[in-house]
């Protein structure tokens, strides 16, 4: 696979350099034939890339799905490069193909014979199939062979780029010389001018036509076209069907459905003469025309669904409405009834109006969009019904935006200090042909309404029209930006206070669209000091690097149909949620070795981390490259502070929370006023507030933006090491926590901010607050190195204090997830000592613990009440529950529950289903039977190549709706936290089950603990995988499930530290058992590789047979509804035979003697024989 991927990367490089290589030939040598040849070569490279991509996907299945090539969507990257290069070549072709300007006399002389320029004829392609040769031969001859203006070398090049398959191989080795064109053309003619093979190919295509399944216009059209094309092709090679007409007619009639066949017989009447081909052809043509007329008369489309008809989609909204009215269709669902009779609950996705989304623009009423339902994402625009309001002028500017070739184009931009990000329209991004980084970022507008989702990010460089100022901003790409198109004409008067000013947008009254939005970061960079105010209802003028921008009220009140609000925020929420979801779903993997960068960061930390006399730790920032000039960051930080102060004026509650946060920062010594000395290359971090929670639980966190870029487009984070990932798997932490009978949990208070940054590096963490310069003295959230520094410092603390607190050190290293500590012990006394050691160890390093909770009150006797977790403080949880790493835990009953977030999505789309599924927090796989049903729906959406916001197919949409409606019942699930382990492994067994269906396979592991002679079973972990897109036998899927089980089971054994406990593996596939018990060399490659992996990972584990009805993995491979899962003892407690002794476990049925296992490797036997003489 790596060889193919390397080949793909090589093709990408050659595609991306196409135009660059063309330019290297020199402008004087770039001719129209050369451009066209280059275009053909480019298309050939793209075709080869697509073919190899399909091959990768088909041959390597799951391995391909996990590869970085697929996860980083390399296909989209190459497709973007191909489109960019091809567009530029077409522009060259158009420019070079323009007719030269003739002098006036010649122009007049030629007027009589002038004609319209016809579209360019597409160069034909030959697939290498015999049946395609005559058509290719005739077209290529007329376009290329007979064109005397082309040299033979050019003709040969066109020929080489037009043939594929066997034809390409025949002439591939011939050099591109003049004499070789005729030779190559002759080779192809000699090979493919084979009438015997052509006849066979044409008749094979005809005989492969499937029969009509019923009265269908599409089926009848397919047969008619197949018959006519076959007869025409045979006549084209002078092999007409004259001698076989009766047989041919009979074969065609056999393809028809019963009703059409009866009508054919009726059309023949009483004649006894066998019908001719012409009679059959005319009959089929009449039938086809009749069916088409009836279909149109009924108002049907080719698909039966107007909304999915290509002709319908090409019409304007008003034309669609007229079509629906003419054919008496419902304007809400397009069904065959009137809107008054419509029972559908669905409404327009764009405005929630009572009409179909495709008719939205034909209705003048505008309603408030429901969150998450916009089918055409429109950022930062809220709409409402007609209301009285004053017209407002928004801050627009005319800027020059640079394209991929360094050329500048005029664009209208909107300056929006209330937007957290800059935005660019899809149309402008395509015109500029800027390199795009794939991303999935949700856009939220006023009131938290989700107004769209960006599917890419580009770096936009723009320049001022009135000076030399330039700036590069990172912008998200949206299909459409704003409905704003200038102030109302009644309000656009003249204002004395702006006379004589150089306006950023001299045509602010114009109605042309906004294609670029400059957010708060750009606003902070361009804004200058001067400000001019006019009278009441007159706009203010603010000087910027782009000129003076105007904004504010511009006249009296009037009725406004829409109001534009320009505050928007962007989150990478979906991308991050999906990333975490697939990480949890993937089977465990062995840790990877450190990269050179990661090793360098580790060595740097070991050299520079030191412990202060007070016990706290002090670290250096791991700078990996020489820092550039960062002085311009101060201006950006200053402007961002002004933006936040404007928000403080609008939102007093936000201001109070923000000020309290910063004052606490000062009071704790985490930042101090500190002026930057002259000549120091200081970096100032812009900061803004992020609210978490809602209602009384809302909290603020001030984020310091280490990714803020300088005027040169660089940021501090670009020059810092990220370090290796030190975070353990969340599922492992929870699984280990279930070992202990007595447990506690606590949070480290402000973990990042308990670690000091060396004074020599604090100039890289400067901020502005109340117009004063402050230095951040601690590890700062928002910098790339912060997670690594925090986690690594906690590990260093555990090592340093291991001699004093051996129990605590072990817990801090293995039972901690970020700043949450979850640990415990088998006895109350040991757990109490452990809790005390953990608290003392953390406090010794300056990391106090708070929010203590335990399943036994005795563990918290010496913990002050104010340091304990108060469960009822969180209004979103039941009174006795508290949140532990995303799960609900009740300390009193000591069990887990799940939280299912509510969803308001009306119509399921690929995006909403994936987002909703990823938010089903299930790190241990307890909901695997439900989630596998969602995974299969996601796979179906991918197979159908649906757009992200396109509705699912009706059957899939119904299945998802039914599933989603039942999801809330999962909150009733309660899973005991404690496994029942008492520290002795003599009474412990691990049991793993695997199973596969045609669409998925699964593995689930249980822990069987015997207490006082009675067995107790607990579900530990489960994993599921959808079956590969390429067809795989059920036996192979069962083996893949067994392989998945070995990975999950071995990981569980290590996490629970039960290396010596007996382990039993169960499957209901006798073929899989036979394969596993045989030597790998007996089987074919696919089976041998997986058998070897299973035997290597579990050499001492017993594999047994379980009847299919008693296999709990069957629940996860086939799927269950939430209601079915809620009370399903087989899933939650395992098969009932495990509750009895081993003597009652199922017996293996065994394979009959005459049955041979499939996938056996063929044996070769060489035998030598010596003939005996006839006469002795």
N, C-alpha and C positions, 0 to 999 in steps of 0.2 A: 504493500500500500504506500509506503514512504516513497518508493520509486515513482509511482504515479503522481503523488502529491508534488514531488520535486519537479516533475515534468509540467504540472499545472502552474507552478510558480514561474517556471521558465517561460511558458506561453504568456502568462500575465505580463512579464517584463517586456516581451517582444510586442505585445499589444499596446502597452503604455508608451512605448518609444516609437510607434509607427510614424506619427507626424514629425517628431523630432528628427528621425532618420531621413524622412523625405526632404526636410529643410536643409539637411547637410549637403544635399546634392547641388545646392545653389539655386537662387531664384530664377536664373536664366535657363536652367535646365528642366525646371518643373513644367511639364507639358500636360495636356489633357489625357493622352494615352497613358502617361506615367502615373497620373493621379488615379485613373480608373484601374490600372493594374494593381496599384498599391491597395485600393479599396477591395479588390477581389482577394488579394492575399490576406488582408485583415479579416475578411469574412471567413476565409478558410481557417485561420487561426481560431476564431471564435467558435466555429463549428467543431473543430477538434477539441477545444476546451470543454464544450458541452457534452460531447460524446464521452470523453474521459471522466467527466463528473458523474454522468449516469452510470458508467462502469464502476466507479468507486462506490456509489450508493448501492448498486445491486450486489456486488461481489463481497463487500466487507460488512454490510449490515450494521450490527451494534457497534463494532469497532469504529466504523466510519462515523456513527452518530456521536461518539464520545471524542472523536479527534478534534484538535484545535482548528483544523481546516474547516470543519462543519460548524462548530460552536461559534466561531468568529465570523460566520457567513461570508467566507471567501468568495463565493459565487457572486454575491451582490457587489463586492468590491471590483471584481473583474468586469462584471456587466456594466458598471458605471464607467470604467476606463474605456471599454469597447464603444459605448455610446458616445463618449466625449471624442474619441479619435475618429469614429465614423462620421460624426456631425461635422468635424473640421474638414475632413476629406471631401464631403459633399459640398461644403462651402467653396473649397478650392475648385471642385468640378463645375459648380454653377458659375463661378467667376470666370474660369477659363473657357467655358462653353458659351458665354455671351457673344452674340454676333458683333463684329467690328463695325464702327460707325462709318458709313459710306459718305462720299461727298454728295452734295445736293443733287447734282445732275444724275449721278448713278442711282440715287435714292428714288428720284421721280421716274427714271426709266424702269426701275424694277417694281414699281407699285402695282402694275397690272398683274404681275405674276406672284405677288406676295400672298402668304397664307399664314394661318395661325400655327404657332409652334406646338407640335404634338408632344405628349409625355414621353420621357425616355423609356426605351424598351429595356426590360430587365434581361440581363444575360442569362440564357438557359443553363440548367444544371442537369447532368446525366448521372443517374444513381448507379449505373453499372448493371441494371436489370435489362434483359433482352427486350421486354415489352415496352420499355421507355425509349429504346434506341431510335425508331423511325421519327418520332416527334422531335427528339433532340437533333437528329441529323438534319432534318429539314430547316428547323429554326436557326441552328448554328450556321448552316450553310448560307442562309439568306442574310444573316447579320454580319458574319465574320468572313467566311471563306470567299464570298464574292465581293467583299469590300476592297477595292484596289487601293484605297487610301491608307490601308494598314500594311505595315511590313510583315514579312513572314515570321519574324521573331515575335512581333506583337500578337500575331494570330496564334502562334504556338503557346504564348503565355496565357492568352484567353482560354485556349483549349485545356491547358493543364489545370487551370483554376476552375474549370467548369465540369470536370469529370471526377467521379468518386468511385470507391469500391474496386471491382475488377478492372474497370476501364483505367482508373488511375494507376494501378499496378503495371498495366501493359506498357505505358509510355513514361513511367516515372523515371527510368534510368536514362532516357534520352536527353542529352544536353540541349539547352535552348538556343539552337542555331537555325539559320534560314533553311538549310537543306532538310532539317529534321521535322519541319512542320508537315510537309507532304508525306513524309515517311510515317509520322505518327497518325495522321489522318487516314492513311491507307491501312495501317495496322488495325485501327478501330473498325474501319469498314469491313475488312476481311473477317474480323472476329465476330462482329455483331450482325453482319448481314447474313444470318443463318436462318432461313425460313423455317426449317424444321423446329428449331428451338423457339423461334418467335411464335409459331402456331401453338406449340405446347404451352408457352407462357400465357398467351391470350385465352386459350381454352381452360387452363388451370384457374385463371382469375374468374372466368365465367362460372365454372363448376363449384367454386367456393362461395358463391352467393348464397346466403341463408334464406330459407323459406319465410314467407310472410306469416306472422303469428296471428294476424287478424286484419280487419279492415283499417289500414293505416296509410295515410298520405305519404309519410316518410318512407315506409317499406316499399310502397308502390313506386315512388320516385327512384329509390335505390335500384330496384330491379330494372326499371325502364332505362335508366342511365347505363347500367351494366350491360344490358342486351345491346343497346345501340352502339356503345363504345366497342364491344367485342366484334360486332359485325363490321363496323367501320374500320377497325384495325386490321381485320382479316382481308377486307377488300383493298386496303392500302398496300398490302404486300402481295396482291393479286392471288389471293386464296379465298375467293368468295364461298359462301355456304350453299351455293346452288345445288350441289349434289347431295347435301345432307339436310335439306330444309325440313323434311318431315321429322327427323330425329331432333333437330334443334328446336322446332316449335313445341314438340312434346316436352322437352326438358324445361323450356320456359314456363309452359302452362303448369307443370308440376310445382313450380316455385310459388304460384299464386295461392291465396287463401280460398276457402270453399265458396264464399259469396262471389268473389271476382271470377272464379272459375265457372260458376253457374251462368254469370252474365256473359262470359266469353262463349260458352256453348249456345246460349240463346241468340247471340249475335250471328252465329253461323247459319241459323235457320235449319231448313231441311236439305241443304246441299250435301252431296255425297263426295264432293271433291275435297281432298285434303287442303287445309288452309295454307296460304303462303306466308312467308315471313312478313311481307309488307302489310298483310291484313292484321296480323298479330301486333305489329308495331303501331299501326293506326288505332287499333282497339286500346292498347295500353295508353297511348297519348290522349285519347278521348276520356278514358277513365281518370287519368291524372288531372286533366283540365276540369272535369266535373267535380272531383273531390276538392280541388283548390277553390273553385267558385263557391261550393257549399260551405267550405271553411270560412271564407271571407264573409259570406252572407250571415253566418252565425256570429261574426265578430271574434272568431278565434284567431290565435296566432300560431306560428309553427310549433310553439311549445305548449300552447293552451293557456299560458299565463302571460298576460300582457306585460307585466312589470319586467319579465325576463326576455321579452322579444326584442331582437336587435332593431327592428324597424321602429318599435315603440320608443326605445331608449334614444334613438337619433332625433326624435321630435322635441320641440320646446315644451315647457311645462303647460303653456296655454293650449298648444296643439294636442297634448296628451289629454287634457281635460275635455277638449272637444270630441276626441275619439271615444273617451269613456262615456260621455253624454250621448253621443250618436248611437252607440251600441248598447245603451241602457245598462251600463255597468255601474256598480257601487263605487262612489268616489272615495270611500274609505279603505276598502279591501280589494277593489277591482273585481269582485265576484259578480255572478249573473243575477243580481237583484238590485233594488234601489237602496240608497243610503238609509232611508227610513226603516228598512227591513233588516239592516245589518246588525248581526249579533256579535261581531268581533270586538274585543276590548282593546285592540291595538290602535294606536294613533300615530300621527306624524312624528318621526324621530327627531325632526329639527325644531318643531314648535309645539308639539303635543296637541295640535289641532285635529279636528275630526275630518281628516282627509289623508290620502295616501302620501307617503314621503315623496314619491316621484312627481306629485302634483303641487308640492310645497310652494314653488315660486308663482303659481297661478292664483294663489289666494293672497289677498292683501293684508288680512289680519295677521298680526305677529304676536306670538305668545312667548312666555318665559321658557327657555329650554330646560328640560329636566336633566339633572346631573347624570353624566355618563351615557346619555342616549344620543348625542349628536352624531349623525352619520357623516356630516361634513364638518370636521373640527374647525372652529373659528375662535381664535384666541381673543381674550380680553374684551369680548363684546357681550353685554347684557341687553336684552330687548324687552320692552314692555308696551302695553297698549297705549293709545293716545292719551296724553296728559299735558297739562299746562306747565311749561318750563321756559326759561330764558335760553336763547341760542348761545352756544359756547364755542369759542374758537380754540382748537387744540394746537399744541406746538408742533408744527411741521417744518421741515427743512429740505432744500434741494441739495443733494450731495452727489459726489462722483464716486462710483463704486468700481473697484478693480476686478476684472475677470481673470481667468486662469492664464492669460497671455500677457498680463500687465497692462491691458488697455482699460481706460476708464469710460464709464457710461453714466449718464445722468439718471438719478432715481429720486423719487419722493419718499422721504422718511418721516416717521413720527417719533418725537422725543418724549419718552414716557418714564419719568422718575419713579413711578409706582410699580413698575414691572421688575421682577427679580432677574429677568434674563432678556437678552436681545432675540428678536425673531426675524425671519426672512420668509417671503412667500416662495412656494414651490416654483412658480413660473420664473421668478427672478433668479433663483438658485440654478435653474436649468440653463437660463440664458448666459449666466456667468460661467457655467461649467466648472464650478468649484469642487475640489475633492471633498467627498462626504464621508463622515464617520457614522456608521449605523448606531442608533440609540433608540430607546423607548422611554420618552419623558412625558409624564402627564402634565397638562396645562390647566391651572385652576384660575378662575376669575373671581369677580366680586361675590361675596357670600359663600365662598368655597365651592362654587359651581365648577364642575369639571367641563371644560369647553373644548377639549381636544387632546390629541397625543402626537407629539413630534416623532417622526421616524428617521431623523437624521440631524447631524450637526455639521456646520461649516464655519470656517474662519473667514470673516468678511473684512476686507480692508477698504475704508472709504476716506475720501479727501474732501476738504472744504473748497467751495467755489471762490471764496473771498480771501484765501491766504494759502500758506504752504502746509497747513496742519493736516496730518493723516493719523488714523487710528485703526487698529485691528481688534475686532470683537468676535467672540465665539457666539454664534447664533443658531438657534434651533429652527428647523425647516417645518413649516406648516402649509397645508394646501391653500389657506386663505388667511389674511391677517385681520382686517377691520372693515366695517361698513362705513367708517368715517370718510367723508369726501368733501370737506370744507364746511365753513359756517353757512347758515342760511343767508340768502342774498339780502334779505331785509335788514340783517344785522351787520353787513359788511360795509360800513361807512368809512369816512376818513377821520383820523384822529391826530390832532396837532402834536401830541407828545411823541409820535413815532415818525414825524416828518423828517426826512433827511437821513434816516437810519438805513444802513445796509442790511436788509432783511435776509434771514436764512432762507425764507420762502417768499420771494416777491410775488408769486402767484398763489397766495394763500386762499384766494377766493375760488381757485380752480377746482374742478370736480374729479380730477384724475385720481386713480387709486393709490393708496399707500402700500408699498411693497417691502419696506424695511422698518422695523421698530427698534429703536435704540433704548435699551433698558437702563436701570439705575447705574450699572457699572459704567456704561458709556456716558450717561448724563453727568456722572461725577467727574469724568475726564474733560468734557467739553465746556462745562459751565464756567463763566467768568463773573467778576464782581458786580459790574454795572447793572442797574435795574431802573426802569422808568415806569411810573404809574400815571394813568390818566384819570378821568373823572368816573363817576358811577356808570356801570354797564359799558365800560371800555376796557379793552384787554391791557395787560401789563406787557412790557417789552423787557426781555432778559438777554444780555449779551452772552454769546457763546463763541467758541472757535469756528462755528459754522456761519456766523452772522447773528443778527438779533432775531430771537424767536418770539412769537406772539401767542398769548394764551389768556383765556378768561372770557367773561360775559361780553357780548357784543350787541345787545339790543334788548327790547322789551320781550314780554312773555308771548309765546305762541303755542299752538297745539303741535306737539312733536310725536311722530309715530314711533320713533326709536330713540333711545338714549344710549350713548356709547360710554362705557366705563373702561378706563385703561389700566386698571390694576390687575396684574396677573402674576402668578407664581408658577414655577416649574419644579417638578420632582421626578427623580429617576425611580419612582416608587415601583412601577411594574417591573422594570428591568431587575431591580434588586430583589423583589419578592420572588420572581421566577428563578433567579440565580440561586437563592436559598432553597427553593422548592426542589430543583433538580439536584442540588447537592445532597439534600436529605434522601432523595429517591435513589441515588446511585448506590450500588453495593460498596462495602468498605474496600479501601485500597491501601496498599503498603505506602508508607511515607516516602516521598521523593528526596533524593539527595539535594543539598543546597546548591544553588546556582553561584557562580563567581561573585555576583553582586551581593547576594545574601550572605555569603561567607565573609566578604569584605565588611559588611555591616556588623556581623557578629564579632569579628576581630576588633573593630573600632569600639564597640560597646565594652568589650572586655578590657581594653586599654584605658578608656576614659571614664567609665562609671566609678564613682567614689562615694563613700559613706561619710556624712558629716558628723561632727561630734554629737549633735542632737539625736542621731540615729537615722535621720532621713537620708535619702539618696540624691545625688546630684549627677546629671548626665550632660553630655555634649550633643548637639544636633549633628546627626550623621550626614554631613554634606559630601556628596559624591563627586562633584565637579566644581571648578572655579566659578564663583558667583559672578553674574553680570552686574551692571549698574542698576541698582534697585531704587535710586533716589526718586524716580517718578511715582513710586507707590504712595508717597505721602499725599500728593494731590488727589489721587483716587480715593484714599482713605478719608480725606477731608470732605470730599463731595458726598461720599456714602454717609458720613455722619450728618451732613445737612439733610440728606434724604430721610434718614431715621428721625431727625428732629421735626421734619414736616409731618411724619406719621405720628409722632408724639402729640402734635397739636390736634390731629384728627381723632386720636384714640387715647383718651386719658388713662384708661385701665392698662393699656399696653405700656404707656409711659411709666406708670408706677412700678410695674413688674420689671421693666428694663432697668430703671434706676436702682431698684432694690438689688437686682442681680449684680450690677457694677459696683455698687457701694459695698456689698459683701466681698467682692473680689478685692477691693482696696483694703477693707478692714482685716481680712485674713492674710494680707501681705502677699497675695498672689499676683498683684501688680503694684507698681510704685511709680509716682511721677519721676520722669527722667528725661532731660533734654538731650537730644542727639548732639554729640560733639562734631565740630567741623571736620570734614574729610572722612567721616565714618560712613561706610556703605550700608546704611540702615534700610530695613524693609518694614514698611507700615502695612498692617493687616486691616482691611476693611472689616467691619463687623455688622451683623444684623441679628434680629431675634427670631427664634423658631418656637412656635407654640405647640405644645403636646397636650393631648387630652381635650376635654370639653367640660363646660359647666364649672362646678366647684373644684373639679380635679385638674383644671388647666394649669400648666406650668410653662415657664419660659426658659429657654436655653440660648444664651448668646453664642453665636458661632463666629469664630475668627477665620476669615477666608484666606487660607494659605495658597489657594489656586488663583487668586486675583492676579491679573497679568499687567505687566508694565506696558509702556508705549511700544516697546519692541516685541510684544507678544509673549514674554516669558514670565514665569511665576516662581516663587520660592519652592513650591512643591516639585517643580521640574528638576531641582538640583539636590533633593533630599533622597536618601535611601528609604524604601518602604520596609526593608527587612523581611525575614522569612515569616510565614504564618505560624504563630505560636498558639493559636486558639484551638482548643480540643473540640472534638465533635460534640455538639450539644446532646445528641442521643446517648453518647458514652457517659457523660456526666450524670444524666438522669438514670441510666441503667445502673451505674455504680451506686447511686443514692438508694436504689431499691433493695440493695443487699442488706442494709442495716435495719435492725429492729427499732432502735432509737435514733432519731435524726434531728438536725437543726439546720437552719438557713439564716444567712445574714448578708448584708450588702456592705461593700467597702465605700466609705464616704468620700466622694470627690476623688476617685482614685488617680486620675491623671494629674490633678492639681496638688497632690501630696508629694510630687517628685519635682525637685528643683532643677532648673536649667542653669548651666554654668554662666556666670556673669559675662564671660567673653562672647557668649552667643546671644545674649538678650537683645542686642541691637537688631537681630533678625526677627524679633517678636515685638515690635513697637506698635502701639495703637494710639488713636486720638480719642480723648474723652473730655467733654466740656472744654474743647479747644486746647487742651493741654496734651503734651506728649507723655505717654506712659509706656513702661517696659513690662511685658508679661514675664514673670519670674519662674513660671512652672511649665510643665509639658502642656501644650495647647491643643485642645480639640479643634480639628480643622486642618492640621498639618499632616502630611502623609506619613511621617515617622512616628506620630503620637501613639497609635495602637501598639506598635512594636516596643517602643520605649517603656510603656506602662506594663505590658505583660512580662517583658524581660526583666524589669526591675523587681516585680513580684517573685519571679523565679530566683533572682539573686538573693532576695531577702530570705527565702526559704532555705537556700543553701547556707547562707551566713548564720542562720539561727538554728540549724538542724541539731547541733550539739545540745542546746538548751531546751528546745521544744521539738523532740523527734516526732511525736504524733502530729503536732500542728504543722510541721514542715511538710510531711507527707500529704496531709489534707490540702494545704494551700497549693501544692503543685499538681495534684491529680483530681481534686474535688472542687475546682474553681472554674467558672465560666465568666470571663471578663471580670466584672466586679462583684459577682455573686458567688458565695461560698455555700456549697451543699455537702454536708458530711454527716457521719454518724458512726455508731458502734453497736455491737451485739448486746452489751449490757448497759444499764443505766449509769453505773459508776464510771465505766470506761468512757462513755459518751460525755459525761460531765467533765472528766479530765481533758478529753479531746477539745471540747468547746472552750475551756479555759486556756489551753495552749494556743489554739487558733487565735483567740482574742489577744492574748499577750504577745504572740509573735507579730501579728499585724501592727499592734500598737507600738512595738519596738522600732518598727520602720516608719512610723508616722502615718499608718493607715488605720484609723479607727473604724470599728464595725457598728452598724446600726440596722434597724428593721429586723431584729431577731425574731424568729418563730421556731417552735419545736412541737413535736407530737406528744411531749410529756412536760407538764408545767414545772416539774422538778428541775429540769435542765435550765430554766430561766429564773431560778430563785434569786440569784445575785445580779440579775440584769435590771437596771432601772426601767420603770414603766415607759418613760419617754424614749428609751432606746429600743423598745419592742415594736414589732409590726402590729398595727391595729387593722385587722381585716376589714372592718366596716368603714374605713376611711375611703375605700374605693367604691364609688357608687355603682360601678358597672359589674360588680361581682356580688354573689350572694353573701349574706352576713358572716358566714363561717368560712368562706373561701378566701384564699389569697393567691396572687399570681406568682408562679415559680417557673422561670424560664419558658414563659408562654403557656404553660398548663395551669389549670385551676387545681389548687391543693387545699384540702380541708384538714387542718391539723387535728381536729377533734376526732373525726372518723378515719383519718389517715388514708385517704384515697384521692385519686386523681379524677378530674372531669375535664371536658373539652369545651372550648368557647367557639361558637360558630357566628361569625360576623354576618349581620343582616345585609341583604343586597336589594337595591331598588331597580336593577336593570330590567327593562320591560322585554326587549327582544334579544335573545342570545346571539352573540357574534363570536368569531374566533377569539378576538381580544378579550371579551368579557368572560368567556368560559375559561380561558387560560388563566386570567387574573383571579377569578373566583376559586379555581382549583388550587392555585398556588397559595392562596390565603387560608386554605384548610390546613392549619398547623398540626402536623402529625409526624413528629420526628421519629417515633418508634414504630410506625407502620400499623398502628391499631385500626386505622380506618382504611386499610388497604383494599378490602372488598368494595368499598364505595368509590375510592379514588381511582381504581382501575377502570371503572365505568366512565369516569370523566376523562381519563387518559385516552380511552378508545375514541371518544367523541372528538378530542383534540386531534388525534391521528387522522380521523375521517375528514376533518376540516382541512388538514394539510394535504391529504390526497386529492381533495377537490380543488386545491389551489385557490381557496377563497381569500379575498382581501381581508385585512385585519378587522375592518368594521362592516363587512358584509354579513347579513343574517345567515345562520346555519340552514342547511337543507331542512325542509319541514319535518321529516322523521327524526333527524338529530335534534332539532329545536324542541320537539315534543318530548324526546327522551331527557334532554337536559332540564327542561322545565319541571318535569315530574321529579327528577332527582333533586333539583334545587328546592322545590317546595317541601321536601321531606328532610332536608339537612338540619333544621332546628331541633329535630328529635334527638340528634346525636348529643345534645347537651345533657340528656338524661343518662348517658353512659357514665358509670362509675367503675374505675379500675383500682383495686387495692394497690397501695404503694409498695408494701413489704412483700418480698418473695416468700418469707418464712424461713430464711436461712438463719442458723444459730451459730455459725462458725465452724461446724463440722461438715466435711464433704462426704461422709459415709452414707448419709441419707439423701444425697442429691443426685439427680440424673437430668441430663439435657436431652430433649427429643426434638428433632427437626423433621418437617414434612415438606415435600415438594409436589407440585402438580402443574399440568399445562392443559390449556384448551387451544382451540385453533387460533385464537386471537391474543392470548396472553399466557404468561407463566408466572409462578409465584413460589415463595419459600417462607415458612413461618417456623419460629423456634419457641419451645415451651420449656419451663423449668418445673421439674417434678420433685417436690420435697416431701419426705415422709416424716411426720410429726406424731409421736405416740402411736406408731403403727398405721396411721391413716395418711394416704397420699394426698397432697394438695398440688394443683397445677396452676401456673401463672403464664400468661402470654408475655413473651420478652420482646421480640422484634419480628418484623415481617417486611419483605420487599416484593415488589411486583415489576414486571417488564412487559411491555406490549410486544407482540410477535413482530418480527421484521417484515418490511413491506414485500420483500421477495418471498415467494411461497416456500415454506419449510414443512417437512412432514411432521406429524404429531409426535412420532417417536423421537425425532431430533429435538423438538420443543421440550419433551419430557426430560431428555438428557440435559438440555440447557437449564431447566428448572433445578435439576439435581446439582449442577455446577454452581448455580446461584446459591443454593442452600449451603454448600460447603464453605463459600465465602462468608455468608452471614453467620453461620454457626461457629466457625473458627474465630471470628471477630468477637462474638458474644462470649465465648469461652475465655478469651484473653481479657476482655473488659471486666468480667465477673471474677477473674482470677480462679477459675475452676479447671485448671489444666489437667488435674488427675481425676476429675469426675467422669463417670461413664457417659458416653454420648451414643444415641441411637438415631439413625436416619431412616425415614420411611418414605416410600413411593408406591403408587398404585400401578406402576408400569413394569411388567415382567421383562419387557425388552430392555428397559434401562438397567434393571438389576443384572440381567445377563451380560450386558456390555460392561458394567462396572466390575463384575467379577472375572472378566477375561483380561488377558494381557492386551495393552494398547496396540501392539503390532498386528493383532488379528483383525483390526477394524480399518475402515476407510479413514481418510485424513480428518474429516470433520469430527467423527466419533472418537478417533484415537486421541486427538488433541484434548478433548474435554474429559475423556476417561483418565488420561494421564494427569490432568490437573486435579481431578477428584481424588485419585489414588495418592497423589503427592500431598494433598492438603489433609486427607483423612485416612492415613494408612491403618489405624487401629480401630476405626469406627465401624460398628455393625450396621449394615444396610438390610432393611426388612421390607416386607410387602404389607401394605395396608389396603383393605377394600376401599374402592372409590367413595362409597357413601360415608366412610368414617375418616376421610382425609380432610383435615381442616384447610389445607392449602387449596382445595377445590373452591372454597368460598372466595378466595382472592383471585384465582385464575379465571373464574367465570363472572364474578361480581355479584354483589347484593345491594338491594336498595337500603337506604338508611333505616327504614322501619324493620326490615328483615334483619339487619345487623344488630339492632338494639337488643333483641332477645334471641340470640343465636348461641346456644351453649357449646356447640361444636367449635365455634371460632374462639370464644372467650375462655373456654376451659379445656379445649382439646377433646379428643375422642374419649368416650366413657370407659373403654377398656384400660386406659392408663390409670384409672382410679382403682383398678384391681391388680392383683399380683401378676408377675410375668408369665405364669402358667396359663393365664386366661388371654394372653395376647394373641392376635390372629396368626394362623398357620399359613405358610407360603404354599400356594396351590401347585406351582411348578409348571414348566412348559411340557406339552406332549413331546414324545420322543421324535416324532416325524417332523416337528416344526423346527426350522433353522432360523437363527437370528439374522436379521437383515444387516446390511452394511459390512459384510465380511470381505476382507481383502482377497482378491483373486490369487490363487496359487499357481505358479508355473512349474510344470514337471517335464524335464527333458528325458526322453527315453531313446536309447539306441537299440536297434534291432538288426540282427544278422540273419540273412536268408539262408536257410538250410538247402543244400543241393538236392535237386530232384532225384538224382541217382546216387546211391551210396554204395 
